[in-house]
Amino acid sequence: MADTDSGSWPLVAIMVAEDTSQAARARANELADRLGVPIATTPPEGSVLALSCDDEGLSLIGGGLELRADLADMLPRLAPANLRRELLVRAARIKGAASEGQPLHAVDATAGLGSDSLLLAASGFEVCMFESNPVIAALLEDALRRASFHPNLTDIVRRMHLVVGDSVEALPHVSPTPDVVYLDPMFPERKKSAAVKKKFQLLHRLERPCANQEELLRAALAAHPRKVVVKRPVKGPGLAGVKPSHVIAGKAVRYDCIVPPRS
Ligand SMILES: C[S@@+](CC[C@H](N)C(=O)[O-])C[C@H]1O[C@@H](n2cnc3c(N)ncnc32)[C@H](O)[C@@H]1O
């Protein structure tokens, strides 16, 4: 297959090394069935992707790169003093919620590898996460499984609930009514130059820039949340051209908060 630097790459196999444990092998077989790809023992060549399943968990491999979703990487950001300063946490905050005494519910309609959901869950939200790409969802599911055994993450990931599917279809029917709907559709042009972000280029082989901004925002509002929070490039236009009620901005990204009128 010709090597190409553009377009999405197909997932061709689940790789399982010879010395993999029975438990990881069973997970690999289940995943191969679910995703409709064969089990292989050698890495694929060229512009294709594979999921490698071993005793450390699941990773995405291709083009000489490897990506494993590891929620424990986020631990420094979850320390209370740091978490309070997180822009997403500030954007999602519901004033006066503490006095209501009820758990707050968030829907992360574009869950990806779950980092943002983790911030929301760590700040106290019950988070329902939708991920429509089955390969990304498999990586996230595995990250959640591993995090559930981590002493500092167990309680947090208990509040994170993954649904594999399209949030545009699900949001109008989601229950309970969420306090916050969070949207982080892929930015139109994400640069792929920085070496440190190289492994994320692999993820971008699976994703396409969001082509249905209006639909996504309409679906978020149809869930009747108190607030919709949208991650945007700091100088980018509002999602679907909508002007937010207020903005929490950082150096590279901003969070547009859309507060619908209360009925
Ligand atoms: C930019 S990534 C989100 C990253 C995420 N915020 C994180 O912290 O890892 C966007 C993700 O949303 C998913 N996505 C896009 N549209 C979706 C939809 N309608 N329903 C569910 N997932 C969707 C894509 O497959 C992709 O994984």
The ligand as an SDF file (V2000), in Angstrom:
LIG
                    3D

 27 29  0  0  0  0  0  0  0  0999 V2000
  -11.2060   16.6060   19.5360 C   0  0  0  0  0  0  0  0  0  0  0  0
  -11.7390   15.0320   20.0510 S   0  0  0  0  0  0  0  0  0  0  0  0
  -12.2180   15.2630   21.7240 C   0  0  0  0  0  0  0  0  0  0  0  0
  -11.0850   15.1960   22.6960 C   0  0  0  0  0  0  0  0  0  0  0  0
  -11.5630   15.1110   24.1180 C   0  0  0  0  0  0  0  0  0  0  0  0
  -12.1620   16.3400   24.5690 N   0  0  0  0  0  0  0  0  0  0  0  0
  -10.4770   14.6630   25.0700 C   0  0  0  0  0  0  0  0  0  0  0  0
  -10.3470   15.2680   26.1640 O   0  0  0  0  0  0  0  0  0  0  0  0
   -9.7670   13.6900   24.7470 O   0  0  0  0  0  0  0  0  0  0  0  0
  -13.3160   14.8670   19.3040 C   0  0  0  0  0  0  0  0  0  0  0  0
  -13.9010   13.4740   19.4650 C   0  0  0  0  0  0  0  0  0  0  0  0
  -15.3100   13.5550   19.3070 O   0  0  0  0  0  0  0  0  0  0  0  0
  -15.7460   12.4240   18.5840 C   0  0  0  0  0  0  0  0  0  0  0  0
  -17.0360   12.8350   17.9850 N   0  0  0  0  0  0  0  0  0  0  0  0
  -17.2330   13.7710   17.0290 C   0  0  0  0  0  0  0  0  0  0  0  0
  -18.5470   13.8960   16.7770 N   0  0  0  0  0  0  0  0  0  0  0  0
  -19.2060   13.0360   17.6040 C   0  0  0  0  0  0  0  0  0  0  0  0
  -20.5630   12.7130   17.8280 C   0  0  0  0  0  0  0  0  0  0  0  0
  -21.5460   13.3050   17.1070 N   0  0  0  0  0  0  0  0  0  0  0  0
  -20.8720   11.7820   18.7570 N   0  0  0  0  0  0  0  0  0  0  0  0
  -19.8930   11.1820   19.4860 C   0  0  0  0  0  0  0  0  0  0  0  0
  -18.5710   11.4340   19.3010 N   0  0  0  0  0  0  0  0  0  0  0  0
  -18.2310   12.3570   18.3870 C   0  0  0  0  0  0  0  0  0  0  0  0
  -14.6340   12.1420   17.5970 C   0  0  0  0  0  0  0  0  0  0  0  0
  -14.6490   10.7900   17.1540 O   0  0  0  0  0  0  0  0  0  0  0  0
  -13.4120   12.4670   18.4370 C   0  0  0  0  0  0  0  0  0  0  0  0
  -12.9460   11.3220   19.1160 O   0  0  0  0  0  0  0  0  0  0  0  0
  1  2  1  0
  2  3  1  0
  2 10  1  0
  3  4  1  0
  4  5  1  0
  5  6  1  0
  5  7  1  0
  7  8  2  0
  7  9  1  0
 10 11  1  0
 11 12  1  0
 11 26  1  0
 12 13  1  0
 13 14  1  0
 13 24  1  0
 14 15  1  0
 14 23  1  0
 15 16  2  0
 16 17  1  0
 17 18  1  0
 17 23  2  0
 18 19  1  0
 18 20  2  0
 20 21  1  0
 21 22  2  0
 22 23  1  0
 24 25  1  0
 24 26  1  0
 26 27  1  0
M  CHG  2   2   1   9  -1
M  END
$$$$
